[in-house]
Amino acid sequence: MKIVQISDTHLTAVGGPTEAAFRLLARHLAEDVRPDLVVHSGDIQVLHPDDAADRAHARGLLDLITAPLLVVPGNHDVGMPGVDAWAGLTVTDERVGAHEAAFGPDHWRHDTDDAVLIGIDSELLSSGLQREADQWRWIEATLADLPEGRPVLFFLHKPLWAVSDEPADHQVDVGPVARDRLLRLLEGIELRAVGCGHLHRYRQVQRGRAIEVWAPATAFLAPGGDELPEGRQELGYVEYTVADGEVRAEFRLVPGMPQLTTDDLPWVAEAIETLTAAAAV
């Protein structure tokens, strides 16, 4: 079984390089890779979760993916938890609801003969919303009802394990309270892979019998990030192979995809500066 994970597409109604890169990706997957499933691990739209035009345009572009597609939201799709949310964009019921109306449930289970895929909304964790409590109940019930011996691939937007010991001005991974609770629940299943996005770089680490995979972005490389662990800083996607109860993951490049940074997208850099400046006032 072949599963592809894409992430951080940052699509916008104004089009431009991030859309061109996504169209290259979609064509490559359809013509060359032909995966059984595709998982998008969030930050579908470019920056602001309340931009309905970006959301609608991104929804249309995702239809270019010809394989069955599963989606979890990122912070640019629904906001993030905490008082120090990036640019003040906090997760809300309304933002999650708008995402679900466009892209489907923010958490899901997908069974195949070879594996079970589970996706959750990492942006709800530690939010205090009723949606978080509902998702926890769903996670507990779902993990208690898995077929014996079948490998599980678990997807979310933010890294589950701590990224760095250094403090950050906004959440870069799942917070420690939610992390510990989730890891305790995952101990009892046949976990073989945990795939996330958010950090715009590829990294793979063995965690017991499971692999932790950071998926690269397709849109642009993240600026800075020297405080992050070493990873492959190239745009691309992840290809998982599931066979005989085991899961392998490999970084893949998209032929012809330019390796863009925010320097190549000045309007994105300007929008980021505007959002962060407004949040600081």
The 8 nearest C-alpha neighbors of each residue, nearest first, counted from 0:
[[1, 241, 240, 35, 2, 242, 113, 34],
 [0, 2, 240, 34, 35, 239, 241, 3],
 [3, 1, 36, 239, 34, 37, 35, 238],
 [4, 2, 238, 37, 237, 239, 38, 34],
 [5, 3, 38, 237, 37, 39, 236, 238],
 [4, 6, 39, 236, 38, 40, 3, 237],
 [7, 5, 40, 216, 39, 196, 8, 41],
 [6, 8, 42, 216, 9, 41, 43, 217],
 [7, 9, 218, 43, 217, 10, 6, 216],
 [45, 10, 8, 44, 43, 7, 42, 218],
 [9, 11, 44, 45, 57, 8, 18, 17],
 [12, 10, 53, 13, 45, 14, 44, 57],
 [11, 13, 53, 56, 14, 52, 10, 57],
 [14, 12, 11, 15, 53, 10, 18, 56],
 [15, 13, 18, 12, 11, 16, 17, 10],
 [14, 16, 18, 17, 19, 13, 11, 264],
 [15, 17, 19, 18, 20, 14, 218, 264],
 [18, 16, 218, 20, 19, 15, 10, 21],
 [19, 17, 21, 20, 14, 16, 15, 10],
 [18, 20, 16, 22, 21, 17, 15, 23],
 [21, 19, 17, 23, 18, 22, 256, 16],
 [22, 20, 24, 18, 23, 19, 25, 17],
 [21, 23, 25, 19, 24, 20, 26, 18],
 [24, 22, 20, 26, 21, 25, 27, 19],
 [23, 25, 21, 27, 22, 26, 253, 28],
 [24, 26, 22, 28, 64, 27, 23, 63],
 [27, 25, 29, 23, 24, 28, 30, 22],
 [26, 28, 24, 30, 31, 25, 29, 23],
 [29, 27, 32, 25, 26, 33, 31, 30],
 [28, 30, 26, 33, 27, 31, 65, 25],
 [31, 29, 27, 28, 26, 32, 33, 25],
 [30, 32, 27, 28, 33, 29, 26, 34],
 [31, 33, 28, 34, 29, 30, 27, 1],
 [34, 32, 29, 28, 31, 30, 35, 66],
 [35, 33, 1, 36, 2, 32, 3, 66],
 [34, 36, 1, 2, 66, 0, 33, 67],
 [37, 35, 2, 67, 34, 66, 68, 3],
 [36, 38, 3, 68, 4, 2, 67, 69],
 [37, 39, 4, 69, 70, 68, 5, 40],
 [40, 38, 70, 5, 6, 41, 4, 69],
 [41, 39, 6, 156, 71, 196, 155, 195],
 [40, 42, 73, 72, 43, 71, 156, 6],
 [43, 41, 73, 7, 75, 44, 76, 9],
 [42, 44, 9, 8, 41, 7, 10, 76],
 [45, 43, 9, 10, 42, 11, 54, 53],
 [9, 44, 46, 10, 11, 47, 43, 75],
 [47, 45, 75, 44, 48, 9, 76, 271],
 [46, 48, 49, 75, 50, 45, 76, 44],
 [49, 47, 76, 77, 75, 50, 78, 94],
 [50, 48, 47, 51, 94, 76, 77, 54],
 [49, 51, 53, 52, 48, 47, 54, 46],
 [50, 52, 54, 53, 49, 55, 48, 97],
 [51, 53, 55, 54, 50, 12, 56, 11],
 [54, 52, 11, 12, 56, 50, 51, 55],
 [53, 55, 51, 57, 52, 56, 44, 58],
 [56, 54, 58, 52, 57, 53, 51, 59],
 [57, 55, 53, 59, 12, 58, 54, 52],
 [56, 58, 60, 54, 59, 55, 10, 53],
 [59, 57, 55, 61, 56, 60, 54, 101],
 [58, 60, 56, 57, 62, 61, 55, 63],
 [59, 61, 57, 62, 58, 63, 56, 22],
 [62, 60, 63, 58, 59, 64, 57, 68],
 [61, 63, 60, 64, 59, 58, 65, 57],
 [64, 62, 61, 60, 25, 65, 22, 59],
 [65, 63, 62, 25, 61, 66, 29, 68],
 [64, 66, 63, 29, 67, 62, 25, 68],
 [67, 65, 36, 64, 68, 35, 37, 34],
 [66, 68, 36, 37, 65, 69, 35, 64],
 [69, 67, 37, 38, 66, 36, 70, 64],
 [70, 68, 38, 39, 37, 67, 71, 36],
 [71, 69, 39, 38, 40, 72, 68, 102],
 [70, 72, 40, 41, 105, 120, 118, 155],
 [73, 71, 41, 76, 120, 105, 42, 77],
 [74, 72, 41, 42, 76, 156, 75, 77],
 [73, 75, 78, 79, 76, 77, 122, 42],
 [76, 74, 46, 42, 48, 73, 47, 78],
 [75, 77, 48, 73, 74, 42, 72, 44],
 [78, 76, 94, 48, 95, 74, 90, 75],
 [79, 77, 90, 74, 89, 88, 75, 76],
 [78, 80, 90, 89, 122, 74, 84, 88],
 [81, 79, 126, 90, 89, 122, 84, 125],
 [80, 82, 83, 84, 126, 79, 89, 125],
 [81, 83, 84, 80, 89, 87, 169, 85],
 [84, 82, 81, 169, 85, 168, 87, 170],
 [83, 85, 87, 81, 169, 89, 82, 79],
 [84, 86, 87, 169, 88, 83, 79, 275],
 [87, 85, 275, 278, 88, 274, 84, 277],
 [86, 88, 84, 85, 278, 89, 83, 82],
 [89, 87, 78, 86, 84, 85, 79, 90],
 [90, 88, 78, 79, 84, 80, 87, 91],
 [89, 91, 78, 79, 77, 80, 94, 122],
 [92, 90, 94, 93, 89, 95, 77, 78],
 [91, 93, 95, 94, 96, 90, 130, 128],
 [92, 94, 96, 91, 95, 97, 90, 77],
 [95, 93, 77, 97, 91, 96, 92, 98],
 [94, 96, 98, 92, 77, 97, 93, 99],
 [95, 97, 93, 99, 94, 98, 92, 100],
 [98, 96, 100, 94, 95, 99, 93, 101],
 [99, 97, 95, 101, 96, 100, 102, 94],
 [98, 100, 103, 96, 104, 102, 101, 97],
 [99, 101, 97, 98, 102, 103, 96, 104],
 [102, 100, 98, 99, 103, 58, 97, 55],
 [101, 103, 99, 98, 100, 58, 70, 104],
 [102, 104, 99, 100, 101, 105, 98, 70],
 [105, 103, 99, 106, 107, 102, 71, 70],
 [104, 106, 71, 120, 99, 72, 119, 103],
 [107, 105, 119, 118, 104, 120, 71, 108],
 [106, 108, 118, 117, 104, 119, 109, 105],
 [107, 109, 117, 116, 118, 110, 115, 106],
 [108, 110, 116, 115, 117, 107, 111, 118],
 [111, 109, 115, 116, 114, 108, 112, 113],
 [112, 110, 114, 113, 115, 109, 116, 0],
 [111, 113, 114, 110, 115, 149, 0, 150],
 [114, 112, 111, 241, 149, 0, 242, 115],
 [115, 113, 150, 111, 149, 151, 112, 110],
 [114, 116, 110, 151, 109, 111, 152, 150],
 [117, 115, 152, 109, 108, 151, 153, 110],
 [118, 116, 108, 153, 107, 154, 152, 109],
 [117, 119, 154, 106, 107, 155, 153, 71],
 [118, 120, 106, 155, 121, 71, 105, 154],
 [119, 121, 122, 105, 106, 123, 71, 72],
 [120, 122, 123, 124, 155, 156, 119, 157],
 [121, 123, 79, 120, 124, 80, 74, 90],
 [122, 124, 126, 131, 121, 120, 125, 80],
 [123, 125, 126, 121, 122, 131, 177, 80],
 [126, 124, 127, 123, 80, 177, 174, 81],
 [127, 125, 80, 123, 124, 128, 81, 131],
 [126, 128, 125, 131, 129, 124, 123, 132],
 [129, 127, 130, 131, 126, 132, 123, 92],
 [128, 130, 132, 131, 133, 127, 92, 134],
 [129, 131, 133, 128, 132, 134, 123, 92],
 [130, 132, 134, 123, 128, 129, 133, 124],
 [133, 131, 135, 129, 134, 130, 136, 128],
 [132, 134, 130, 136, 131, 135, 129, 137],
 [133, 135, 137, 131, 136, 132, 138, 130],
 [136, 134, 138, 132, 137, 133, 139, 131],
 [137, 135, 133, 139, 134, 138, 140, 132],
 [136, 138, 134, 140, 135, 139, 141, 133],
 [139, 137, 135, 141, 136, 140, 142, 134],
 [138, 140, 136, 142, 137, 141, 135, 143],
 [139, 141, 137, 143, 138, 142, 136, 144],
 [142, 140, 138, 144, 143, 139, 137, 145],
 [141, 143, 139, 144, 140, 145, 138, 188],
 [144, 142, 140, 141, 145, 139, 188, 187],
 [143, 145, 141, 142, 140, 146, 139, 147],
 [144, 146, 142, 143, 147, 141, 188, 149],
 [147, 145, 149, 148, 144, 115, 150, 143],
 [148, 146, 149, 145, 189, 188, 150, 144],
 [147, 149, 150, 146, 189, 244, 188, 145],
 [148, 150, 114, 147, 146, 189, 151, 244],
 [151, 149, 114, 189, 244, 191, 190, 115],
 [150, 152, 190, 115, 191, 114, 189, 116],
 [151, 153, 192, 116, 193, 191, 115, 117],
 [152, 154, 193, 117, 118, 116, 192, 194],
 [155, 153, 118, 194, 193, 195, 117, 119],
 [156, 154, 195, 119, 121, 118, 40, 157],
 [155, 157, 195, 196, 40, 73, 41, 197],
 [156, 158, 172, 195, 197, 155, 196, 173],
 [159, 157, 172, 195, 160, 173, 156, 196],
 [158, 160, 173, 172, 178, 157, 161, 195],
 [159, 161, 158, 162, 172, 178, 173, 211],
 [162, 160, 163, 172, 159, 158, 173, 164],
 [163, 161, 160, 172, 227, 228, 158, 164],
 [164, 162, 165, 161, 227, 228, 226, 166],
 [163, 165, 166, 162, 161, 167, 226, 227],
 [164, 166, 163, 167, 226, 162, 227, 168],
 [167, 165, 164, 168, 163, 169, 170, 171],
 [166, 168, 169, 165, 170, 171, 163, 164],
 [167, 169, 83, 166, 170, 85, 84, 171],
 [170, 168, 167, 83, 84, 85, 171, 81],
 [169, 171, 172, 167, 84, 168, 173, 174],
 [170, 172, 169, 157, 173, 162, 167, 158],
 [173, 171, 158, 157, 170, 161, 159, 174],
 [172, 174, 159, 178, 157, 158, 175, 177],
 [173, 175, 177, 176, 178, 172, 125, 170],
 [174, 176, 178, 177, 179, 173, 161, 180],
 [177, 175, 178, 179, 174, 180, 125, 173],
 [176, 178, 180, 179, 175, 174, 181, 124],
 [179, 177, 175, 181, 176, 180, 173, 174],
 [180, 178, 182, 176, 181, 177, 175, 183],
 [181, 179, 177, 183, 178, 182, 176, 184],
 [180, 182, 184, 178, 183, 179, 177, 185],
 [181, 183, 185, 179, 184, 180, 178, 186],
 [184, 182, 180, 186, 181, 185, 179, 187],
 [183, 185, 181, 182, 186, 187, 180, 139],
 [184, 186, 182, 187, 183, 188, 181, 190],
 [187, 185, 183, 184, 188, 182, 190, 189],
 [186, 188, 185, 184, 189, 183, 142, 190],
 [189, 187, 190, 185, 186, 142, 151, 145],
 [188, 190, 150, 151, 191, 148, 149, 187],
 [189, 191, 151, 188, 209, 150, 192, 152],
 [190, 192, 209, 151, 150, 152, 208, 246],
 [193, 191, 210, 152, 209, 211, 190, 153],
 [192, 194, 153, 211, 154, 152, 212, 210],
 [193, 195, 212, 154, 213, 211, 153, 192],
 [196, 194, 156, 155, 213, 158, 157, 154],
 [195, 197, 214, 156, 213, 6, 40, 198],
 [198, 196, 157, 199, 156, 7, 195, 42],
 [197, 199, 200, 196, 221, 215, 213, 171],
 [200, 198, 216, 215, 221, 220, 197, 196],
 [199, 201, 215, 232, 231, 198, 230, 214],
 [202, 200, 215, 231, 213, 214, 230, 232],
 [201, 203, 230, 213, 212, 231, 200, 204],
 [202, 204, 212, 211, 213, 210, 205, 201],
 [205, 203, 211, 210, 206, 202, 212, 209],
 [204, 206, 210, 209, 207, 211, 203, 208],
 [207, 205, 209, 210, 208, 204, 211, 192],
 [206, 208, 209, 205, 210, 191, 190, 204],
 [209, 207, 191, 206, 210, 205, 190, 192],
 [210, 208, 191, 192, 206, 207, 190, 205],
 [209, 211, 205, 192, 206, 204, 191, 212],
 [210, 212, 193, 204, 203, 192, 194, 205],
 [213, 211, 203, 194, 202, 193, 214, 210],
 [212, 214, 201, 202, 195, 196, 194, 203],
 [213, 215, 196, 201, 195, 237, 212, 6],
 [216, 214, 200, 199, 201, 234, 235, 236],
 [217, 215, 199, 7, 6, 234, 218, 8],
 [216, 218, 234, 8, 235, 7, 219, 6],
 [219, 217, 17, 8, 216, 9, 7, 20],
 [220, 218, 260, 259, 217, 221, 261, 216],
 [221, 219, 260, 199, 259, 222, 232, 234],
 [220, 222, 199, 219, 223, 260, 198, 224],
 [223, 221, 224, 220, 261, 260, 262, 219],
 [224, 222, 225, 221, 226, 227, 220, 260],
 [223, 225, 226, 227, 222, 221, 198, 228],
 [224, 226, 227, 223, 228, 229, 222, 221],
 [225, 227, 224, 228, 163, 165, 223, 229],
 [228, 226, 225, 224, 163, 229, 162, 230],
 [229, 227, 230, 226, 162, 163, 225, 202],
 [228, 230, 227, 231, 202, 225, 232, 226],
 [231, 229, 202, 201, 200, 232, 228, 203],
 [230, 232, 201, 200, 233, 202, 229, 215],
 [233, 231, 200, 230, 201, 220, 234, 199],
 [232, 234, 231, 235, 200, 258, 215, 220],
 [233, 235, 217, 216, 215, 258, 220, 219],
 [234, 236, 252, 217, 251, 215, 253, 216],
 [235, 237, 5, 251, 215, 4, 250, 214],
 [238, 236, 250, 4, 249, 3, 251, 214],
 [237, 239, 3, 249, 248, 2, 4, 250],
 [240, 238, 248, 2, 247, 1, 3, 237],
 [239, 241, 1, 247, 246, 0, 242, 248],
 [240, 242, 246, 0, 245, 239, 1, 247],
 [241, 243, 244, 245, 240, 246, 0, 113],
 [244, 242, 245, 241, 113, 246, 150, 149],
 [243, 245, 242, 150, 149, 241, 246, 113],
 [244, 246, 242, 243, 241, 191, 247, 150],
 [245, 247, 241, 240, 191, 242, 239, 248],
 [246, 248, 240, 239, 241, 245, 249, 210],
 [247, 249, 239, 238, 240, 237, 246, 250],
 [250, 248, 238, 237, 251, 239, 247, 236],
 [249, 251, 237, 236, 238, 252, 248, 235],
 [252, 250, 236, 235, 237, 249, 253, 238],
 [253, 251, 235, 254, 236, 234, 250, 256],
 [252, 254, 256, 235, 24, 255, 251, 27],
 [255, 253, 256, 252, 27, 23, 24, 257],
 [254, 256, 253, 257, 23, 20, 252, 258],
 [255, 257, 253, 254, 20, 258, 23, 252],
 [258, 256, 259, 255, 20, 234, 16, 254],
 [257, 259, 234, 256, 233, 260, 219, 220],
 [260, 258, 219, 257, 263, 220, 261, 218],
 [259, 261, 219, 220, 262, 263, 221, 258],
 [260, 262, 264, 263, 268, 219, 265, 267],
 [263, 261, 260, 264, 265, 268, 259, 222],
 [262, 264, 261, 260, 259, 265, 219, 16],
 [265, 263, 261, 262, 267, 266, 268, 260],
 [266, 264, 268, 267, 262, 263, 269, 261],
 [265, 267, 269, 268, 264, 270, 271, 261],
 [268, 266, 270, 269, 265, 264, 271, 261],
 [267, 269, 265, 271, 266, 270, 261, 272],
 [268, 270, 266, 272, 267, 271, 265, 273],
 [271, 269, 273, 267, 272, 268, 266, 274],
 [272, 270, 268, 274, 269, 273, 275, 267],
 [271, 273, 269, 275, 270, 274, 276, 268],
 [272, 274, 270, 276, 271, 275, 269, 277],
 [275, 273, 271, 277, 276, 86, 272, 270],
 [274, 276, 86, 278, 272, 277, 273, 271],
 [275, 277, 279, 273, 278, 274, 272, 280],
 [278, 276, 274, 279, 275, 280, 273, 86],
 [277, 279, 86, 275, 87, 276, 280, 274],
 [278, 280, 276, 277, 275, 86, 87, 274],
 [279, 277, 278, 276, 275, 274, 87, 86]]
